[in-house]
């Protein structure tokens, strides 16, 4: 993807609100599970209510995000009938779950819900190319998608345990998971192209 270095990158256009389903009922969970279990790769992230007091420990995650190519499913933990749909997806070895900085997300799922996630690829580590620093979502979106991902600190530190999320919270959370999936697919496409360029034609 070509881009002049002295020009600002165009803004990343996130998934539309119409393509986001907030799972609040058993029927919502059934629909989500039917879609998610047919995917080979999902974007994954969680959000937790922030802590502001010294020594305070978060009891998150409060929101779990799973993204397919065309849809994002948000699971507000407080309002789910149960965690069976999330557990089935996260414990499936046939589905790769990709995201950024997933260490704490995976630990919290195990500690709070007994969900032992498998098939996890942390892009923050996978995209380092041998360098010591982890790669953030903003840097990865710029590098692989040629876009500027805007991550609002104000929204990221809002109360994710609220019974009703704002449209801004919904879009922010959905983009976290969906952008990770798009970065992963772009990365795989680049790797495939690079490998094909190394193949010598047979005589």
VODO-220621 format. One record per residue (C-alpha): x, y, z; residue number from 0; residue in three letters. Coordinates in nm, 4 decimals. Example, Ala and Ser with C-alpha at 12.3 -4.5 7.8 and 13.67 -1.06 7.14 Angstrom:
% VODO-220621
<nudo X="1.2300" Y="-0.4500" Z="0.7800" nr="0" rest="ALA"/>
<nudo X="1.3670" Y="-0.1060" Z="0.7140" nr="1" rest="SER"/>
END
This chain:
% VODO-220621
<nudo X="0.0000" Y="0.0000" Z="0.0000" nr="0" rest="UNK"/>
<nudo X="0.1620" Y="0.3213" Z="-0.1143" nr="1" rest="UNK"/>
<nudo X="0.1377" Y="0.6431" Z="0.0815" nr="2" rest="UNK"/>
<nudo X="0.3412" Y="0.9615" Z="0.0714" nr="3" rest="UNK"/>
<nudo X="0.5253" Y="0.9974" Z="0.4042" nr="4" rest="UNK"/>
<nudo X="0.4540" Y="1.3711" Z="0.4365" nr="5" rest="UNK"/>
<nudo X="0.0775" Y="1.3230" Z="0.4149" nr="6" rest="UNK"/>
<nudo X="-0.1413" Y="1.2174" Z="0.7089" nr="7" rest="UNK"/>
<nudo X="-0.2989" Y="0.8753" Z="0.6832" nr="8" rest="UNK"/>
<nudo X="-0.6730" Y="0.8645" Z="0.6166" nr="9" rest="UNK"/>
<nudo X="-0.8860" Y="0.7751" Z="0.9176" nr="10" rest="UNK"/>
<nudo X="-0.9762" Y="0.4129" Z="0.9773" nr="11" rest="UNK"/>
<nudo X="-1.3449" Y="0.3609" Z="0.9044" nr="12" rest="UNK"/>
<nudo X="-1.4808" Y="0.1180" Z="1.1560" nr="13" rest="UNK"/>
<nudo X="-1.7601" Y="-0.1322" Z="1.1203" nr="14" rest="UNK"/>
<nudo X="-2.1106" Y="0.0169" Z="1.1176" nr="15" rest="UNK"/>
<nudo X="-2.3433" Y="-0.0037" Z="1.4175" nr="16" rest="UNK"/>
<nudo X="-2.5848" Y="-0.2066" Z="1.2027" nr="17" rest="UNK"/>
<nudo X="-2.3230" Y="-0.4832" Z="1.1829" nr="18" rest="UNK"/>
<nudo X="-2.2843" Y="-0.5061" Z="1.5604" nr="19" rest="UNK"/>
<nudo X="-2.5020" Y="-0.7325" Z="1.7747" nr="20" rest="UNK"/>
<nudo X="-2.5106" Y="-0.6850" Z="2.1509" nr="21" rest="UNK"/>
<nudo X="-2.5876" Y="-1.0270" Z="2.2959" nr="22" rest="UNK"/>
<nudo X="-2.8444" Y="-0.9920" Z="2.5741" nr="23" rest="UNK"/>
<nudo X="-3.0672" Y="-1.2994" Z="2.5411" nr="24" rest="UNK"/>
<nudo X="-3.0485" Y="-1.6726" Z="2.4821" nr="25" rest="UNK"/>
<nudo X="-3.1718" Y="-1.6146" Z="2.1259" nr="26" rest="UNK"/>
<nudo X="-2.8990" Y="-1.3542" Z="2.0642" nr="27" rest="UNK"/>
<nudo X="-2.6421" Y="-1.6017" Z="2.1970" nr="28" rest="UNK"/>
<nudo X="-2.7757" Y="-1.8764" Z="1.9685" nr="29" rest="UNK"/>
<nudo X="-2.7474" Y="-1.6508" Z="1.6631" nr="30" rest="UNK"/>
<nudo X="-2.3983" Y="-1.5367" Z="1.7612" nr="31" rest="UNK"/>
<nudo X="-2.2758" Y="-1.8888" Z="1.8308" nr="32" rest="UNK"/>
<nudo X="-2.4052" Y="-2.0171" Z="1.4974" nr="33" rest="UNK"/>
<nudo X="-2.2058" Y="-1.7507" Z="1.3149" nr="34" rest="UNK"/>
<nudo X="-1.8918" Y="-1.7558" Z="1.5283" nr="35" rest="UNK"/>
<nudo X="-1.8464" Y="-2.1334" Z="1.5237" nr="36" rest="UNK"/>
<nudo X="-1.8304" Y="-2.1373" Z="1.1420" nr="37" rest="UNK"/>
<nudo X="-1.5350" Y="-1.8958" Z="1.1323" nr="38" rest="UNK"/>
<nudo X="-1.1733" Y="-2.0020" Z="1.0944" nr="39" rest="UNK"/>
<nudo X="-1.0422" Y="-1.6776" Z="1.2489" nr="40" rest="UNK"/>
<nudo X="-1.2034" Y="-1.4253" Z="1.4836" nr="41" rest="UNK"/>
<nudo X="-1.0971" Y="-1.0880" Z="1.6135" nr="42" rest="UNK"/>
<nudo X="-1.1015" Y="-1.0898" Z="1.9945" nr="43" rest="UNK"/>
<nudo X="-1.0771" Y="-0.8382" Z="2.2761" nr="44" rest="UNK"/>
<nudo X="-1.2287" Y="-0.7558" Z="2.6134" nr="45" rest="UNK"/>
<nudo X="-1.3045" Y="-0.4371" Z="2.8027" nr="46" rest="UNK"/>
<nudo X="-1.3016" Y="-0.3886" Z="3.1788" nr="47" rest="UNK"/>
<nudo X="-1.4310" Y="-0.1139" Z="3.4026" nr="48" rest="UNK"/>
<nudo X="-1.1236" Y="0.0973" Z="3.4883" nr="49" rest="UNK"/>
<nudo X="-0.9880" Y="0.1296" Z="3.8402" nr="50" rest="UNK"/>
<nudo X="-0.8796" Y="0.4641" Z="3.9817" nr="51" rest="UNK"/>
<nudo X="-0.7990" Y="0.3918" Z="4.3482" nr="52" rest="UNK"/>
<nudo X="-0.4548" Y="0.2725" Z="4.4542" nr="53" rest="UNK"/>
<nudo X="-0.4651" Y="-0.0983" Z="4.5252" nr="54" rest="UNK"/>
<nudo X="-0.8057" Y="-0.1407" Z="4.3609" nr="55" rest="UNK"/>
<nudo X="-0.8322" Y="-0.4556" Z="4.1501" nr="56" rest="UNK"/>
<nudo X="-1.0567" Y="-0.4737" Z="3.8449" nr="57" rest="UNK"/>
<nudo X="-1.3241" Y="-0.7426" Z="3.8500" nr="58" rest="UNK"/>
<nudo X="-1.3407" Y="-0.7499" Z="3.4699" nr="59" rest="UNK"/>
<nudo X="-1.3821" Y="-0.8376" Z="3.1986" nr="60" rest="UNK"/>
<nudo X="-1.7184" Y="-0.6660" Z="3.1693" nr="61" rest="UNK"/>
<nudo X="-1.7459" Y="-0.6845" Z="2.7901" nr="62" rest="UNK"/>
<nudo X="-1.6198" Y="-0.9508" Z="2.5490" nr="63" rest="UNK"/>
<nudo X="-1.5883" Y="-0.8751" Z="2.1777" nr="64" rest="UNK"/>
<nudo X="-1.5696" Y="-1.1338" Z="1.8988" nr="65" rest="UNK"/>
<nudo X="-1.5548" Y="-1.0291" Z="1.5336" nr="66" rest="UNK"/>
<nudo X="-1.6117" Y="-1.2105" Z="1.2064" nr="67" rest="UNK"/>
<nudo X="-1.5381" Y="-1.0570" Z="0.8681" nr="68" rest="UNK"/>
<nudo X="-1.8856" Y="-0.8968" Z="0.8510" nr="69" rest="UNK"/>
<nudo X="-2.0184" Y="-0.8864" Z="1.2075" nr="70" rest="UNK"/>
<nudo X="-1.9073" Y="-0.8044" Z="1.5598" nr="71" rest="UNK"/>
<nudo X="-2.0725" Y="-0.9631" Z="1.8621" nr="72" rest="UNK"/>
<nudo X="-2.0513" Y="-0.7848" Z="2.1962" nr="73" rest="UNK"/>
<nudo X="-2.1129" Y="-0.9905" Z="2.5088" nr="74" rest="UNK"/>
<nudo X="-2.1911" Y="-0.7671" Z="2.8113" nr="75" rest="UNK"/>
<nudo X="-2.1089" Y="-1.0095" Z="3.0916" nr="76" rest="UNK"/>
<nudo X="-2.3541" Y="-0.8612" Z="3.3416" nr="77" rest="UNK"/>
<nudo X="-2.6523" Y="-0.9192" Z="3.1125" nr="78" rest="UNK"/>
<nudo X="-2.5723" Y="-1.2569" Z="2.9580" nr="79" rest="UNK"/>
<nudo X="-2.8038" Y="-1.5471" Z="3.0461" nr="80" rest="UNK"/>
<nudo X="-2.4874" Y="-1.7587" Z="3.0792" nr="81" rest="UNK"/>
<nudo X="-2.1324" Y="-1.7803" Z="2.9437" nr="82" rest="UNK"/>
<nudo X="-2.1753" Y="-2.1021" Z="2.7452" nr="83" rest="UNK"/>
<nudo X="-2.1549" Y="-1.9398" Z="2.4005" nr="84" rest="UNK"/>
<nudo X="-1.8370" Y="-1.7487" Z="2.4851" nr="85" rest="UNK"/>
<nudo X="-1.6874" Y="-2.0575" Z="2.6485" nr="86" rest="UNK"/>
<nudo X="-1.7578" Y="-2.2767" Z="2.3450" nr="87" rest="UNK"/>
<nudo X="-1.5939" Y="-2.0303" Z="2.1058" nr="88" rest="UNK"/>
<nudo X="-1.2945" Y="-1.9487" Z="2.3233" nr="89" rest="UNK"/>
<nudo X="-1.2199" Y="-2.3140" Z="2.4031" nr="90" rest="UNK"/>
<nudo X="-1.2453" Y="-2.4283" Z="2.0391" nr="91" rest="UNK"/>
<nudo X="-0.9054" Y="-2.5251" Z="1.9001" nr="92" rest="UNK"/>
<nudo X="-1.0485" Y="-2.5068" Z="1.5468" nr="93" rest="UNK"/>
<nudo X="-1.0965" Y="-2.1283" Z="1.5657" nr="94" rest="UNK"/>
<nudo X="-0.8010" Y="-1.8902" Z="1.5801" nr="95" rest="UNK"/>
<nudo X="-0.8640" Y="-1.5833" Z="1.7976" nr="96" rest="UNK"/>
<nudo X="-0.6472" Y="-1.2793" Z="1.7184" nr="97" rest="UNK"/>
<nudo X="-0.6035" Y="-0.9473" Z="1.8958" nr="98" rest="UNK"/>
<nudo X="-0.3584" Y="-0.7107" Z="2.0618" nr="99" rest="UNK"/>
<nudo X="-0.2193" Y="-0.7499" Z="2.4138" nr="100" rest="UNK"/>
<nudo X="-0.4306" Y="-1.0522" Z="2.4985" nr="101" rest="UNK"/>
<nudo X="-0.2366" Y="-1.1799" Z="2.8000" nr="102" rest="UNK"/>
<nudo X="-0.4570" Y="-1.0143" Z="3.0619" nr="103" rest="UNK"/>
<nudo X="-0.7755" Y="-1.0869" Z="2.8661" nr="104" rest="UNK"/>
<nudo X="-0.7044" Y="-1.4597" Z="2.8642" nr="105" rest="UNK"/>
<nudo X="-0.6037" Y="-1.4635" Z="3.2328" nr="106" rest="UNK"/>
<nudo X="-0.9188" Y="-1.2797" Z="3.3385" nr="107" rest="UNK"/>
<nudo X="-1.1460" Y="-1.5113" Z="3.1403" nr="108" rest="UNK"/>
<nudo X="-0.9888" Y="-1.8078" Z="3.3156" nr="109" rest="UNK"/>
<nudo X="-0.9928" Y="-1.6516" Z="3.6630" nr="110" rest="UNK"/>
<nudo X="-1.3472" Y="-1.5139" Z="3.6515" nr="111" rest="UNK"/>
<nudo X="-1.5342" Y="-1.7659" Z="3.4366" nr="112" rest="UNK"/>
<nudo X="-1.3168" Y="-2.0770" Z="3.4221" nr="113" rest="UNK"/>
<nudo X="-1.2783" Y="-2.0322" Z="3.0457" nr="114" rest="UNK"/>
<nudo X="-0.9538" Y="-2.1876" Z="2.9221" nr="115" rest="UNK"/>
<nudo X="-0.8989" Y="-2.0079" Z="2.5928" nr="116" rest="UNK"/>
<nudo X="-0.7002" Y="-2.1858" Z="2.3217" nr="117" rest="UNK"/>
<nudo X="-0.6026" Y="-2.0896" Z="1.9683" nr="118" rest="UNK"/>
<nudo X="-0.4915" Y="-1.7412" Z="2.0745" nr="119" rest="UNK"/>
<nudo X="-0.2581" Y="-1.5290" Z="1.8598" nr="120" rest="UNK"/>
<nudo X="-0.1392" Y="-1.2051" Z="2.0198" nr="121" rest="UNK"/>
<nudo X="-0.0586" Y="-0.9757" Z="1.7281" nr="122" rest="UNK"/>
<nudo X="0.1295" Y="-0.7409" Z="1.9610" nr="123" rest="UNK"/>
<nudo X="0.3923" Y="-1.0154" Z="1.9849" nr="124" rest="UNK"/>
<nudo X="0.3549" Y="-1.1819" Z="1.6447" nr="125" rest="UNK"/>
<nudo X="0.4164" Y="-0.8621" Z="1.4466" nr="126" rest="UNK"/>
<nudo X="0.7384" Y="-0.7591" Z="1.6231" nr="127" rest="UNK"/>
<nudo X="0.9671" Y="-0.8916" Z="1.3468" nr="128" rest="UNK"/>
<nudo X="1.2354" Y="-0.9743" Z="1.6009" nr="129" rest="UNK"/>
<nudo X="1.2216" Y="-0.6339" Z="1.7686" nr="130" rest="UNK"/>
<nudo X="1.1824" Y="-0.6061" Z="2.1481" nr="131" rest="UNK"/>
<nudo X="0.8810" Y="-0.3742" Z="2.1647" nr="132" rest="UNK"/>
<nudo X="0.5263" Y="-0.4998" Z="2.1236" nr="133" rest="UNK"/>
<nudo X="0.3221" Y="-0.3659" Z="1.8326" nr="134" rest="UNK"/>
<nudo X="0.0078" Y="-0.1719" Z="1.9219" nr="135" rest="UNK"/>
<nudo X="-0.3175" Y="-0.1678" Z="1.7292" nr="136" rest="UNK"/>
<nudo X="-0.2656" Y="0.1881" Z="1.6035" nr="137" rest="UNK"/>
<nudo X="0.0798" Y="0.1088" Z="1.4629" nr="138" rest="UNK"/>
<nudo X="-0.0425" Y="-0.2152" Z="1.3055" nr="139" rest="UNK"/>
<nudo X="-0.3436" Y="-0.0514" Z="1.1385" nr="140" rest="UNK"/>
<nudo X="-0.1140" Y="0.2155" Z="0.9947" nr="141" rest="UNK"/>
<nudo X="0.1371" Y="-0.0418" Z="0.8737" nr="142" rest="UNK"/>
<nudo X="-0.0942" Y="-0.3034" Z="0.7244" nr="143" rest="UNK"/>
<nudo X="-0.4087" Y="-0.1087" Z="0.6364" nr="144" rest="UNK"/>
<nudo X="-0.2599" Y="0.2335" Z="0.5652" nr="145" rest="UNK"/>
<nudo X="-0.5124" Y="0.4001" Z="0.7984" nr="146" rest="UNK"/>
<nudo X="-0.5054" Y="0.6038" Z="1.1180" nr="147" rest="UNK"/>
<nudo X="-0.6860" Y="0.4276" Z="1.4020" nr="148" rest="UNK"/>
<nudo X="-0.8145" Y="0.6790" Z="1.6537" nr="149" rest="UNK"/>
<nudo X="-0.8381" Y="0.5354" Z="2.0049" nr="150" rest="UNK"/>
<nudo X="-1.0028" Y="0.7751" Z="2.2467" nr="151" rest="UNK"/>
<nudo X="-0.8593" Y="0.7622" Z="2.5985" nr="152" rest="UNK"/>
<nudo X="-1.1842" Y="0.9162" Z="2.7206" nr="153" rest="UNK"/>
<nudo X="-1.3903" Y="0.6295" Z="2.5809" nr="154" rest="UNK"/>
<nudo X="-1.1435" Y="0.3577" Z="2.6815" nr="155" rest="UNK"/>
<nudo X="-1.1697" Y="0.4630" Z="3.0473" nr="156" rest="UNK"/>
<nudo X="-1.5499" Y="0.4766" Z="3.0597" nr="157" rest="UNK"/>
<nudo X="-1.7582" Y="0.2347" Z="3.2649" nr="158" rest="UNK"/>
<nudo X="-1.7841" Y="-0.0844" Z="3.0603" nr="159" rest="UNK"/>
<nudo X="-2.0080" Y="-0.2399" Z="3.3258" nr="160" rest="UNK"/>
<nudo X="-2.2929" Y="0.0031" Z="3.2522" nr="161" rest="UNK"/>
<nudo X="-2.6256" Y="-0.1587" Z="3.1716" nr="162" rest="UNK"/>
<nudo X="-2.6508" Y="0.0465" Z="2.8521" nr="163" rest="UNK"/>
<nudo X="-2.3454" Y="0.1279" Z="2.6456" nr="164" rest="UNK"/>
<nudo X="-2.3320" Y="0.4443" Z="2.4382" nr="165" rest="UNK"/>
<nudo X="-2.2929" Y="0.4295" Z="2.0607" nr="166" rest="UNK"/>
<nudo X="-1.9365" Y="0.5571" Z="2.1068" nr="167" rest="UNK"/>
<nudo X="-1.8551" Y="0.2733" Z="2.3468" nr="168" rest="UNK"/>
<nudo X="-2.0140" Y="0.0179" Z="2.1143" nr="169" rest="UNK"/>
<nudo X="-1.8182" Y="0.1419" Z="1.8126" nr="170" rest="UNK"/>
<nudo X="-1.4912" Y="0.1608" Z="2.0094" nr="171" rest="UNK"/>
<nudo X="-1.5242" Y="-0.1920" Z="2.1442" nr="172" rest="UNK"/>
<nudo X="-1.6285" Y="-0.3373" Z="1.8090" nr="173" rest="UNK"/>
<nudo X="-1.3409" Y="-0.1702" Z="1.6258" nr="174" rest="UNK"/>
<nudo X="-1.0876" Y="-0.3143" Z="1.8716" nr="175" rest="UNK"/>
<nudo X="-1.1813" Y="-0.6679" Z="1.7703" nr="176" rest="UNK"/>
<nudo X="-1.2651" Y="-0.6052" Z="1.4048" nr="177" rest="UNK"/>
<nudo X="-0.9496" Y="-0.4040" Z="1.3297" nr="178" rest="UNK"/>
<nudo X="-0.7386" Y="-0.6861" Z="1.4752" nr="179" rest="UNK"/>
<nudo X="-0.9018" Y="-0.9331" Z="1.2373" nr="180" rest="UNK"/>
<nudo X="-0.8450" Y="-0.7032" Z="0.9379" nr="181" rest="UNK"/>
<nudo X="-0.4798" Y="-0.6536" Z="1.0339" nr="182" rest="UNK"/>
<nudo X="-0.4326" Y="-1.0294" Z="1.0651" nr="183" rest="UNK"/>
<nudo X="-0.5817" Y="-1.0950" Z="0.7214" nr="184" rest="UNK"/>
<nudo X="-0.3719" Y="-0.8185" Z="0.5634" nr="185" rest="UNK"/>
<nudo X="-0.0591" Y="-0.9578" Z="0.7312" nr="186" rest="UNK"/>
<nudo X="-0.1347" Y="-1.3097" Z="0.6024" nr="187" rest="UNK"/>
<nudo X="-0.1922" Y="-1.1747" Z="0.2513" nr="188" rest="UNK"/>
<nudo X="0.1437" Y="-0.9942" Z="0.2592" nr="189" rest="UNK"/>
<nudo X="0.3223" Y="-1.3042" Z="0.3871" nr="190" rest="UNK"/>
<nudo X="0.1651" Y="-1.5167" Z="0.1132" nr="191" rest="UNK"/>
<nudo X="0.2628" Y="-1.2634" Z="-0.1524" nr="192" rest="UNK"/>
<nudo X="0.6193" Y="-1.2488" Z="-0.0216" nr="193" rest="UNK"/>
<nudo X="0.6493" Y="-1.6274" Z="-0.0250" nr="194" rest="UNK"/>
<nudo X="0.5049" Y="-1.6568" Z="-0.3751" nr="195" rest="UNK"/>
<nudo X="0.7617" Y="-1.4051" Z="-0.4959" nr="196" rest="UNK"/>
<nudo X="1.0388" Y="-1.6326" Z="-0.3721" nr="197" rest="UNK"/>
<nudo X="0.9149" Y="-1.9359" Z="-0.5645" nr="198" rest="UNK"/>
<nudo X="1.1227" Y="-1.9946" Z="-0.8749" nr="199" rest="UNK"/>
<nudo X="0.9256" Y="-2.0930" Z="-1.1865" nr="200" rest="UNK"/>
<nudo X="0.9881" Y="-2.4484" Z="-1.3011" nr="201" rest="UNK"/>
<nudo X="1.1585" Y="-2.4992" Z="-1.6339" nr="202" rest="UNK"/>
END
